[in-house]
Amino acid sequence: MNDNRSVLHARPTAVLMLVAITCVHAAGAPQDSDAQPDGAATTTLTGTLHVVWGDPPAGSDLPPVKRYWITEKAGQTVELILDDEGLARLAGTVVSNGERVTATGPAANLSDGRFRADTVATSGSAAAAVGGVYGEVRYATVACRFADSTGTTPRPLSFFEDLMGVTGMNHYWQELSYDNISIDGATVVGWYDLPGDRSDYVYDDDGDGDLDAQLEQLAIDCVAAAEGDVYFPDYDGILLMFNQTLDCCAWGGGLDLTANGVTRGYRMGWFPPAAFNRQDFVGHEMGHSLGLPHSSGPYGATYDSYWDVMSSGGGCQYEDPEFGCIGVHTIAYHKDMLGWLTPSQRFDVSVSNPRTIRLQRLAVPATGTDYRMAKIPIGGSPTHFYTVETRLAAGYDSHLVGEAVIMHEVDTTRSSHALVVDPDGNGDPNDEGAQFLPGESFYDAVNQIVVHVERAIPFGFEVSISRQARNPAYVDPSNTGYEDGTAANPWNTLEEGLISVVPGATVYAAPENYPDARTIRKPLVLRRDGASGAVVLGQ
């Protein structure tokens, strides 16, 4: 350790830019205090909004934590005290991450790096948003010990070399991204001794009775200790491993940091032993550093979905003797968010086009033209939609709780954008109620959406989807104009009629020869539309 490069500032008040994706300096500068009509002074800050996620130990039943910062043009970064209701006004965590905002609140002394905002409004287009992540994403892993526990070394460096190496997290993220990214985990350094005790970095700095990790100072000192061994500007991310518990959580996000004389943004993770001893926990925080939010079931919990490493990680259905619980894949919505699904691999459901599609498994998909995700808009909103994906046992999904079609209801104005669709509402988003199998349907009566699993196919399922659910539906091949399945404007193919009706509904078919031979796999009634003539199927 090179002590003269790592100077501790106890109880620091300067806050560096913490981000959840890539650090971008904001336009705008702090404005002087103004006076409201009632005479109360206010302060307005304009800059770029950033978010970090904190995740408590598995099984603790504690909720996740989010912290928010606004960075101004001059480089000053101020922590915003902002609740989820206030953040919702910005159109959601990830949508607004990197977006230029204006925060207004009571006149405040910003010397402590905090500002309680009464109102926050968008003031421009996003400066940095979750977008495509491709190519080599290089992480340096740095292990540091607190000055009062230098004799405690939880794991040898060889553990982290294996964890981050070609058969570890590198292999994991290559599989999850379909080889769109690779993680260079070869650089692992430490254990370095920090200049301060744990209590110099972890303390109650806001008087609420809870310990708060000084993430920026931990990064400054741990990285400074390793500068002689690592040239950090060559890396995209830095993962910091500590020999003691931090505060409530492990953290995933980012940091604007000066290292080796260069100031730039890094994807970041801060890990106590409870986090780096579980591969799924490491994957979860790395997901946050790539810009991913949480997903969950629809019951108000955060870590209850076994279908996503960004929720429970898979429920620890498989535990490796060295690396602990192994994470499953992340969901299709997140893969699409990061650009790992091409437009041809995503089926976007149109208003008037009931379709049956082939939906192959999300993990280790087979080659071919089958889709990997379907996206169904809800109510015409670009921020509200369903996703449909196939989950089968393969690769890191080998230990799923089931093999089925899984749906998520996505609303990008929520903290957890994606919630598992679980029609039985029994509080468990992982049981049979959330797993759609051949012959089973999902029906949204309010938005007239029906999804039906037709049959199993190699590497997936055949699924029919309609955004114009009918009861009954009408079919007449002679109709060449507008069609919506009603008596006035019938569908012109029998397939559309069969897809669009809800289970148990009736399809009225005009007398005609229907060449599309089809096995009907949901309960319905097929009737002739009219008093005479024959309805001939499969000829």
N, C-alpha and C positions, 0 to 999 in steps of 0.2 A: 504494500500500500504506500502511496506517495502522499503523506499527510499534508504537505504544504499545498496540495491542490484541492483539498477537501476541507472547507472551513464551515463549522456548524454555526448557524444563526439561531439560537434558542428562541422559542416562541416567535417564529417569523411572522411578519405582517405582509410582506410582499408576496403576491400571488402570481405564479406564472400561468400561461395559457394552458388549460387542460381541455382536451378535445376528445371526441369519440371517433373521429375519422382522421382527417388530415388537417393540420393547423393552417388556417388562412387568416392573415391580418385583415382587420376590418377597416372599412372607410368610416369616417366620422370621428369626432372628438367630444370629450365631455363638455357639456354646456354649463354655464353658471346657474346658480340657484335662481329660480323665478318665483314670482308671487302668484298664488291662486286668487280667485275673486274674493275669497273669504279672508285673505291676508296671510294664509299659511305659506311658508316658503317651500318650494319643491326643487328637486334635482332631476335633471334629465340626462341619461347616458345613451349614446348611439354607437352601436358597434356590432360585432359578430357574436351570435349565441353559440355556446358549446355545452356539451353534456358529457358526464361520466357516470358509469354505473358501478355500484358497490353491491357485492353479493355475499351474504352471510354464510357460515358453514352449513353444509348439508345436514338436514335433520334438526336444525335449530328452531324451526318454525318462525324465524324472524323474517320480516319483509325486506325486499331489496331497497337500496338507497340510491337516489340520483342527486347529483349536484350540478349546478349551472354556473357558467361564467360568461361575462360579456367582455370582449376585447376591443379596445378603441384604436383608432388610427395611430395614436402616439405610442401604442404598445402597452399601455396600462391595462391590466386585467383585473376585473372586479368580480367577486363572487356574488351572484344574484340569489337572494333568498326568495324562492319562487316555488309555489305548490303546483300539483298536477292540474288544478283547475286553471291557474294562470297560464300554464304551459299549453293547455288545450286551446286557448285562444290563439295560439300561434300555429295551429293546424298540426300539432303532434310533435313528438320528440325528434324522430329522425327526419321528418320533412323539414323541420325548422333548424336542425343542427347545421351550423354554418350559414344560417340566414341572417341578413342584416336586420336588426331590431332596434327599437327605441324603448327604453325602460324609464318610467317616471315614478317618483316616490317622494316622501318627505325629504327635506334638505338633510344631508347626511355627511358626516365626517368619514371620508373614504380611506383614511389612513390604515384602518384595520382590514381593508380589502374586501369589504362586504357592503351590499346595498340591498335593502328590502324594497322591492318594486311593488307599487300598488297597481300599475297598469303596464302591460308590455304589448307592443304592437309591431307588426312587421313594417319595415320601411324600405323594402327593396326585394329584389329576387335573391335566391339562394346564392351565396358566395361559395359554399362547399356543401355538396349533398352526397348522400350515399350513391355511388355510381359503380361502374365496372371496376373490379379489382382483378388484375391479370398479371401474369409473368412471375418473376422471382420476387418474393416478399421476404426480405432478409431480416431476421431477428438476431440480436445479440442477447445472450442470457447472462446476467450478472448476479452473483450470490454475495450477500452482505450480512455481517453480524453486528449487532448492537454492542457498544463499548462495554456494557455491564454484563455481557454474556458471550465473550469471545471464546470461551471454552465449549460453547454449544454449537455443534455442526450437525444439523439434522440429517443431511445426506451428502455423500461424496460427490465431487464434480462429475464422476463417471455416470451417476444416476441421471443428471440433467443432460449429459451428452447423449445417453440412450433415449431419454424422454423426448428430446428435440430433434433427434437424428433421422436418418433415412428410413428407419423402420418405426419411428415414433410419430411425433406431430407432423413431420414433413409428409410421411405417408398418409396420415389422416386427412390433412387438408388437400393433398393432391386428389385423393379419392372423392372427398366432398365436393370439390370444385370441378370434377371431370378433367383434371390436369390443366385447368386454366391458371392455377397458381402453384408455386412450390415454395416451401419454407426452408430456408437455409439455416439449419440448426447446428452447424458445426462449431460455431464460436460460443464457448461456455467458459467463463472466467470467474474467479473468486477462490476461496471465501475472503472478502475484504472486511477489515474492521472499520466500522463507522466511527467518527470522532465523538459521537454523543451516545448517551444511554437511551434505552427505549423511551423513557419518560420525557426526553427532549424532543422526540418526534411524535409521540402519541399522548395526547392530553385533551382535557375538556377546554377548548378554546372559545366556546360560545356560551358557556354557563348553563347548558341544558342538562348537565349531569351525565352525558354520554361522552366517551372518548372519541377523539377525532384524529385520524392519521394525517400528518402534514405531508401529503403526497408529493408536493413540489420539492420540499426540502429533502425527503427521502431520496427522490430521484437525483437531485443536485449532488448530494454527498456520495451516493452509491456509484453514480456514473463517474464522478470526479476521481474516485478511488481507482477506477479501472482504465482511465484515459491512457495510462502508460502502456497498456496491453491491448487496447482496442481503439481503432480509429472509427468512432461512431458515425461520422457523416457517410460512411460507406453502407450504413444499415437503414432499413425502413422502420424497424421497431426495436424496442428494448424491453425485455422481460426481467423484472427485478424479483429475486428470491430472497426472503428474509428468514432469519433463524428463530424469530418469535412471532407471536400473534400481533397483528397490527391493531386495528380498532374492531369494528363489527365485522369486517368484511375483507374479501379480496376485491381488487378493483381492475376494471378494464376501461381503457380510453386512450388518452394520448397526452403529449406534453410538448410545449415549445421550449426547447432546451438548448443552451450553449454548451457544446462539448467539442474538445479539440479545437477551440477557437472559432467554431462555426455555429451559428444559431439557425435552427430549423426545427420542423415538426417531426415527431416520432410517434408511431403506434406504440402504446404502452400497456404493461400489465404489472400489478403489484401483488405479490403472492406470499402469504404466510404459509407455514408448513401444512396446515389443514387443507390448503388449496393445491399446492404442488404435489401432494401425495395422492391426488386423484386425477387421472388423465381427463375425465370428463369436465372437471373444474377448470383445468388448464385450457381445454378447448373452448369452454364457455367464455372465459375472459379474453382469449384471443379473438373469439367471435365479436365481442364488444369492440376490440381494437380495430377490427375490420369494418365496423360501423353497424353491426347487427343489434337490434333491440331484443327484448324478451318475447317469447310466445308463452301461451298457457292454455289451460282449460277455461271454460266460461264461468267459473265459480268464484272469482275474486282472488284466487291464489296465483302465485307466480311460478312456482316450481312443481306443478302437478302434472305436467304433460310428459309422457314417456316418448313422445314422437319427435323430440327436438333437443339437441344439445344446448340450445338457448333457453330451455326450460329446466326440466329435471335431468337432462342429459341422457335419458334412457332408463332411469329408474334403477340403475346398477344391476341390470339383469345378467351382466357378466363382469366378474372382478378378476383382474390380472394379479398374480401374486406379487409383482414388482410395482406396477403402476396403478393399482387400485381399480376403481370403477371406470369402465371404458365407455366413452360416449357414442351415441348413435349419430346419424346424419342430422343436419339442419333441414328445415322444411322447404318445400318448393318455393314458397313466397320469398324466403330469404335468399335462396339461390338465384331467383330471378332478379331480386333487388341488387345483387352484386354482379349481375351480368353473366352468370354461368349457364343460363338457359338462353338459347338463341330464339328469335321470333318463330322459327319453324318448329321448335320444340314446345311451344306454348300455344294452346288452343284458346283463342279469345272468342267467347260466345257472342254472337250477334243477336239482335232483337228478334229477327224473324227467320231463323234458320235452325230448327231442331236438328240435331246431329247425333250420330253414334260415332264415337272415336275409340281408338286403341290407345290406352294409357299404360305405358310400361313403368316398371319399378323405378323409384327415385335413386336408389343406391345401385351402383354398378349396372347401369342400363345396357341392354343389348344394342348392337348396331342396328340401324334401320331407320324408318321414318315415323315410328310411333311417337306420340306426344309424351312429355314428361309432366305436364301440368295443364290443367284447364282453369281459365279465369272467367268468372261469371259476374258481370256488373250488377249491382243492386240499386234500383231506383235511379239509374242514370248518373250516379255519382262516380267521379274518377277516384275517390278516396275510399270507397266502400264496395266490397266485392267478396265473392266466395272463391276459394281455390280448391281444386280437386287433385289428389295425387295418389299414386299406388305405392304402398309400402310392403315389400316382400323381404324375406331373410336373404341378405347378400352383403358381403363386405362388412362394414361397421354396423350395418343393420341386421347382422346375423342373429342377434339376440333380442329382437323386437318382442313385444308382448302379444303380437298377432300379425297376421298377413291379411291385408284388406285395403279397400279404398278409404282414404282419410280425407275429410274436408275441414277447412278452416274458414271462419268468417273474419275478414280483414277490414279493419277501420284504421286508417293511418293517422287519425286524430287521437288515438289512444296511446298510452305508454306501451302496453303490449299490443302491438298491431293485430296479431293473429291469434284468434281463439278457436280451439278445437270445436267442431260442430258435434254436439252430443245430444241427440233428440230425447233420450230417456231422462235427462235432467237429474240423474241420481248422484251427482257430485264426483263421479269418476270418469275422466275423459279418456281412459285407457281401456275400458272394458268393451264388451261386445256391442254396447249401445252406440259407441263412437266408431265402430268398424263396420263398413258397408260391404256386404258380400253379395254374390250373384243372387238375383231375385229380390234384393232389398232396394228401397227407394228413400230419397230425402225429398220432402215437399215443403216449400216455403209458400204458404197460402197467401200471405200478404203481398209478396212480390211476384207471385205466380211463376216460381222456379221449381222445376222438377229434375232431379238427378237419379238415374236408375242404373244399377250395375247389372249388365246383361249376362256376362259369362266370363269365366277365366280364360285367358289366352296365354301362350308362352311369354313369360317375363312380365305379366301384368293382367289387366282386365279390360274388357270392352264395356264402355260406359255411354249411356245416352243422356243428353242434356237438352233442356228446353227452357227458354225464358218466357214462354207463352203457354203455360200450363192450361189445359182445357178440360172441362167436364160438362158436356161431352165435346168431342172434336169431330169435324167433318172432313171428308176426303172426296175429291173429284178430279181425276186426271185431266179433264177437259178445261179446268180453270187455268187460264194463262195470265191473268191479271194479278192484282194484289192478293195475297193470301195470308190469313192469320188463323186458320183452323175453325172459323165460325161457319154457320150455315150460309151466310152471305158471301163469304170469301174462303172456301174450303182449301185445305192443303191439296197439292196436286200429286203427292206420293203417299202411299200407305205408310211408309216408314215414318214420315213426319207425323202422321196421325197417331201412330202407336207410341212414338217418343213423347209427344206433347201432352198426353192425357195422364192424369194422376192415377195411382193404383185404384182399381175398382170402377173406373169411369167407363164410358161407352164411346166407341168409335163408329161413326156412321159413314159407310163407304158407298159411293155411287155405284150402280151396276156397271161392271167393267172387268176386263182381264188385268190382274195385277201381277206383273212378272217377278216382283221382288219376293222370292221365297224367304220366309223369316220364321224363326222360332220365337213365340211370344213368351216372355219370361216374367211378366208381372200380371197380376189379376186384372182383367178388363173384359168388357163385353164388345164383341164385333157384330154390328148389325148392318143390314142393307138400308141405304137411304133411299126410300121410295117404295111404291106399292108393287112394283114388278121388276123383272130383270134379275140376272145372276151376277153375283160377286165371285169371281174366279181367282184363286190365289195360286201363285207359283207357276204360272203358265205364260 
